[in-house]
Amino acid sequence: MSDAEKGIDAVYADRNLLALSLADLLAADPDPETDAGWYLDPDTDGWPVIWIDLPTGQASWHVPPERRSLLERSTLDFDVPVGGYDRHTRDEKNGRLTDYLVGRWER
């Protein structure tokens, strides 16, 4: 089934679970260059934000308020990233994720 056939709600549900899973894995990783957590965005009526810090930079995703109970049961810390949200764009976020996946950063 293609994403177009699934409908936008199903696509976002998949994306939200992937973001949470990635953050959860990174939070459990002992690598000091990665971190992850979640917080409530005061600028969006308290929508949860899942965030990760990578060697290539920060990435974050807003998830619907209905996902808050899942976040509360996760291993993620309820905290903002060190230094706060860096105001990255979606293109910057995707570039940082791509660079991380292909190893384009200095260790």
Beta strands, then each sheet from edge to edge (+ up, - down):
strand 1: 35-41
strand 2: 47-54
strand 3: 57-62
strand 4: 77-78
sheet 1: 3+ 2- 1+ 4+
end
